């Protein structure tokens, strides 16, 4: 495996097994996460995504291993009450590393930000059909991050190529980091069923390699919007070049230190209800063994 690919995909998949389309019960989702921690691909595994309402149930089901559970908590209901619940948590097996908030008005986000610890990463979901500028002006220079939905269980949940490209450029211009959630099960774009049901509709899903490579290039100002609109739908692995020290799409290249910086400061991760599917596809592309 190339070191550049490891830098690109390190801790990149936040496991969301509780959420559609997988929608597992808590115990099997936790068992999956524990098992993924033991595989050769554990370096790709990020946080376990858990609704704050299920934190007590989660504690009761905690197994002996892994010894630390990095959690990303989905916030809901009374934010002050939820934060107080998290602050009272006293369990050395749990590390709350991030909070994820549903779509809220920018004015509400501004109020919440003042009550959050800077030691825990916070993600605020921004709907595509909204005034991005008003959201980004609130998030700028706060250390908080954005969250965008890149898919779901219906065809209309998937943003267009233009919407996704424009949002990534907007985040880069505002210097606001972001994560993606849903719909990024596959490295490259392609037509897939939106759920595992036999009668599920089919749509073109975005590729996580395209999104992350695009984000790194945009962060380092190596890509125009016009060219990004060509990169995002790129479905041929032949146009991506992976070496030990760099990754390139056609003539646009980022080196390993630029990749690491973009992951640290810009594209943080993506939530997926499947961890195995991305790995299987990367193996098919011969990027993983």
C-alpha positions as CSV (number, residue, x, y, z in Angstrom):
1,X,0.0,0.0,0.0
2,X,1.2,3.5,-0.8
3,X,2.0,5.8,2.1
4,X,0.1,8.6,0.3
5,X,-3.1,6.5,0.3
6,X,-2.6,5.9,4.0
7,X,-2.3,9.6,4.6
8,X,-5.4,10.2,2.5
9,X,-7.6,7.6,4.3
10,X,-6.2,7.5,7.8
11,X,-9.2,7.3,10.3
12,X,-11.4,8.5,7.5
13,X,-14.5,6.3,8.0
14,X,-16.7,7.2,11.0
15,X,-18.8,4.0,11.5
16,X,-22.5,4.7,11.4
17,X,-23.9,1.2,11.6
18,X,-26.9,2.3,13.6
19,X,-28.1,4.5,10.7
20,X,-29.9,3.7,7.4
21,X,-29.5,1.9,5.2
22,X,-27.8,-0.6,7.5
23,X,-29.8,0.4,10.6
24,X,-28.4,-2.2,12.9
25,X,-29.3,-2.7,16.5
26,X,-26.8,-1.2,18.9
27,X,-25.2,-4.5,20.1
28,X,-24.3,-5.9,16.6
29,X,-23.1,-2.4,15.5
30,X,-20.8,-2.3,18.5
31,X,-19.6,-5.9,17.8
32,X,-18.8,-4.9,14.2
33,X,-16.8,-1.9,15.3
34,X,-14.9,-4.0,17.8
35,X,-14.1,-6.6,15.1
36,X,-13.0,-3.9,12.6
37,X,-10.5,-2.7,15.3
38,X,-8.8,-6.1,15.0
39,X,-8.4,-6.1,11.1
40,X,-5.4,-5.0,9.1
41,X,-7.6,-2.1,7.9
42,X,-8.2,-0.6,11.4
43,X,-6.1,2.4,10.4
44,X,-9.0,3.5,8.2
45,X,-11.5,3.4,11.0
46,X,-12.5,6.6,12.7
47,X,-15.2,7.2,15.3
48,X,-18.3,5.2,16.3
49,X,-21.3,7.4,15.7
50,X,-23.9,7.3,18.5
51,X,-27.0,9.3,19.2
52,X,-26.8,11.1,22.6
53,X,-30.1,9.4,23.5
54,X,-28.4,6.0,23.4
55,X,-25.4,6.8,25.5
56,X,-26.6,5.1,28.6
57,X,-27.6,2.0,26.7
58,X,-24.1,2.1,25.0
59,X,-22.4,2.1,28.4
60,X,-24.3,-0.9,29.6
61,X,-23.3,-2.9,26.5
62,X,-19.6,-2.0,26.6
63,X,-17.4,-5.0,26.1
64,X,-13.9,-5.4,27.4
65,X,-12.3,-4.5,24.1
66,X,-11.5,-2.2,22.4
67,X,-10.3,-0.4,25.5
68,X,-11.1,3.0,24.1
69,X,-14.2,3.9,22.1
70,X,-13.8,7.2,20.2
71,X,-17.4,8.4,19.9
72,X,-19.0,11.0,17.7
73,X,-22.2,12.0,19.4
74,X,-25.3,12.9,17.4
75,X,-26.9,15.8,19.3
76,X,-30.6,16.2,19.6
77,X,-33.2,17.8,21.8
78,X,-32.2,20.3,24.5
79,X,-28.5,21.0,23.7
80,X,-27.7,22.3,27.2
81,X,-29.1,19.2,28.8
82,X,-27.2,16.9,26.3
83,X,-23.9,18.7,27.0
84,X,-24.5,18.4,30.8
85,X,-25.0,14.7,30.3
86,X,-21.8,14.4,28.3
87,X,-19.9,16.4,30.9
88,X,-21.0,14.1,33.7
89,X,-19.8,11.0,31.8
90,X,-17.2,9.2,33.8
91,X,-16.0,6.2,31.9
92,X,-12.4,5.6,30.9
93,X,-13.3,3.4,28.0
94,X,-15.1,6.2,26.2
95,X,-13.5,9.2,24.5
96,X,-16.0,11.7,23.1
97,X,-14.1,13.2,20.2
98,X,-16.8,15.0,18.4
99,X,-20.4,16.3,18.4
100,X,-22.6,16.4,15.4
101,X,-25.6,18.8,15.2
102,X,-28.6,18.6,12.9
103,X,-29.5,21.5,10.6
104,X,-30.1,24.5,12.8
105,X,-30.5,28.2,12.0
106,X,-27.2,30.1,12.0
107,X,-28.4,32.2,15.0
108,X,-28.9,29.0,17.0
109,X,-25.5,27.8,16.1
110,X,-24.0,31.0,17.3
111,X,-25.6,30.6,20.7
112,X,-24.5,26.9,21.0
113,X,-20.9,27.7,20.1
114,X,-20.3,29.7,23.2
115,X,-21.2,26.7,25.4
116,X,-19.0,24.1,23.6
117,X,-15.5,22.9,24.7
118,X,-12.8,23.7,22.1
119,X,-11.2,20.3,23.0
120,X,-14.1,18.4,21.3
121,X,-14.6,18.8,17.5
122,X,-18.1,20.1,16.6
123,X,-19.8,19.6,13.3
124,X,-22.9,21.6,12.2
125,X,-24.9,20.2,9.3
126,X,-25.5,22.7,6.5
127,X,-28.4,21.8,4.1
128,X,-27.5,22.3,0.4
129,X,-30.6,24.3,-0.1
130,X,-29.6,27.1,2.3
131,X,-27.6,30.3,2.5
132,X,-24.1,28.8,2.8
133,X,-22.6,32.3,3.5
134,X,-24.7,32.9,6.6
135,X,-23.6,29.5,8.0
136,X,-20.0,30.0,7.2
137,X,-19.8,33.5,8.6
138,X,-20.9,32.0,11.9
139,X,-18.5,29.0,11.8
140,X,-15.4,31.0,10.6
141,X,-12.6,31.4,13.1
142,X,-14.4,29.3,15.8
143,X,-12.7,26.0,15.3
144,X,-16.1,24.4,14.6
145,X,-16.7,22.5,11.4
146,X,-19.4,21.9,8.8
147,X,-21.2,18.7,7.9
148,X,-22.7,18.0,4.5
149,X,-25.0,15.1,3.5
150,X,-23.7,13.4,0.4
151,X,-26.5,10.8,0.1
152,X,-29.2,8.9,1.8
153,X,-32.0,6.4,1.2
154,X,-33.7,8.4,-1.5
155,X,-32.5,9.6,-4.8
156,X,-33.1,13.2,-4.0
157,X,-30.8,13.0,-1.0
158,X,-27.8,12.9,-3.2
159,X,-26.4,16.4,-4.1
160,X,-25.5,17.3,-7.7
161,X,-21.9,17.5,-8.8
162,X,-22.2,21.3,-8.9
163,X,-23.7,21.5,-5.4
164,X,-20.9,19.3,-3.9
165,X,-18.1,21.1,-5.7
166,X,-19.4,24.6,-4.9
167,X,-19.8,23.7,-1.2
168,X,-16.2,22.4,-1.0
169,X,-14.9,25.6,-2.6
170,X,-17.0,27.6,-0.2
171,X,-15.6,25.7,2.8
172,X,-12.0,26.3,1.5
173,X,-12.5,30.0,0.9
174,X,-14.0,30.4,4.5
175,X,-11.3,28.1,5.9
176,X,-14.0,26.0,7.6
177,X,-13.2,22.2,7.9
178,X,-15.9,19.8,7.1
179,X,-17.0,16.2,7.1
180,X,-19.5,14.3,4.8
181,X,-22.1,11.8,5.7
182,X,-24.1,9.1,3.9
183,X,-23.8,7.9,0.3
184,X,-20.0,7.6,0.1
185,X,-19.7,3.8,0.2
186,X,-17.6,3.5,-2.9
187,X,-14.2,4.9,-3.9
188,X,-15.3,6.0,-7.4
189,X,-18.7,7.3,-8.7
190,X,-21.1,4.8,-10.1
191,X,-24.7,3.6,-10.3
192,X,-25.8,1.8,-7.2
193,X,-29.0,1.0,-5.3
194,X,-29.6,3.5,-2.6
195,X,-30.5,0.7,-0.1
196,X,-30.0,-3.1,0.0
197,X,-33.7,-3.7,-0.9
198,X,-34.4,-5.5,-4.2
199,X,-36.8,-2.8,-5.3
200,X,-34.5,0.1,-4.2
201,X,-34.1,2.9,-6.8
202,X,-30.7,3.2,-8.5
203,X,-28.7,6.5,-8.6
204,X,-25.2,7.7,-9.3
205,X,-23.3,7.8,-6.0
206,X,-20.3,10.1,-5.5
207,X,-16.9,8.4,-4.9
208,X,-15.1,9.1,-1.6
209,X,-11.7,9.1,-3.4
210,X,-12.9,11.8,-5.7
211,X,-14.3,13.9,-2.8
212,X,-11.2,13.6,-0.6
213,X,-8.6,14.1,-3.4
214,X,-10.7,17.1,-4.7
215,X,-10.8,18.6,-1.2
216,X,-7.0,18.3,-0.8
217,X,-6.4,19.9,-4.2
218,X,-8.9,22.7,-3.5
219,X,-7.5,23.3,0.0
220,X,-4.0,23.9,-1.5
221,X,-5.5,26.0,-4.3
222,X,-4.4,23.6,-7.1
223,X,-7.8,23.3,-8.7
224,X,-10.3,25.6,-10.3
225,X,-14.1,25.1,-10.0
226,X,-14.3,24.3,-13.7
227,X,-11.7,21.5,-13.3
228,X,-13.3,20.2,-10.1
229,X,-16.5,19.7,-12.0
230,X,-14.6,17.2,-14.1
231,X,-12.8,15.5,-11.2
232,X,-15.8,14.8,-9.1
233,X,-17.6,12.5,-11.6
234,X,-14.3,10.8,-12.7
235,X,-15.0,7.1,-12.7
236,X,-11.8,5.8,-14.2
237,X,-9.1,4.7,-11.8
238,X,-6.6,5.0,-14.6
239,X,-6.8,8.8,-14.2
240,X,-5.6,8.6,-10.6
241,X,-1.9,8.0,-9.9
242,X,-0.8,6.8,-6.5
243,X,2.9,6.8,-5.5
244,X,4.6,6.6,-2.2
245,X,4.9,10.3,-1.9
246,X,2.0,11.8,-3.8
247,X,-1.5,11.3,-5.3
248,X,-2.5,12.9,-8.7
249,X,-5.5,13.2,-10.8
250,X,-4.4,13.8,-14.4
251,X,-1.9,16.6,-14.1
252,X,-3.1,17.8,-10.6
253,X,-1.0,16.5,-7.8
254,X,-0.7,16.8,-4.0
255,X,2.3,15.4,-2.1
256,X,2.1,13.4,1.1
257,X,2.6,16.4,3.5
258,X,-0.1,18.4,1.7
259,X,-2.5,15.4,1.9
260,X,-1.8,15.1,5.7
261,X,-2.4,18.8,6.2
262,X,-5.6,18.8,4.2
263,X,-6.9,15.9,6.2
264,X,-6.0,17.6,9.5
265,X,-7.3,21.0,8.7
266,X,-10.0,20.6,6.0
267,X,-11.6,17.3,5.1
268,X,-12.0,15.5,8.4
269,X,-13.9,12.2,7.7
270,X,-17.0,10.7,6.2
271,X,-19.8,8.8,8.0
272,X,-20.7,5.4,6.6
273,X,-23.0,2.6,7.8
274,X,-20.6,0.2,6.1
275,X,-16.9,-0.1,6.8
276,X,-16.4,-3.3,4.8
277,X,-17.8,-2.0,1.5
278,X,-15.2,0.7,1.0
279,X,-12.5,-1.8,1.8
280,X,-13.8,-4.4,-0.6
281,X,-13.9,-1.8,-3.4
282,X,-10.4,-0.5,-2.7
283,X,-9.2,-4.1,-2.9
284,X,-10.9,-4.4,-6.3
285,X,-9.0,-1.4,-7.5
286,X,-5.8,-3.0,-6.2
287,X,-5.2,-0.1,-3.8
288,X,-5.4,-2.4,-0.8
289,X,-4.4,-6.0,-0.4
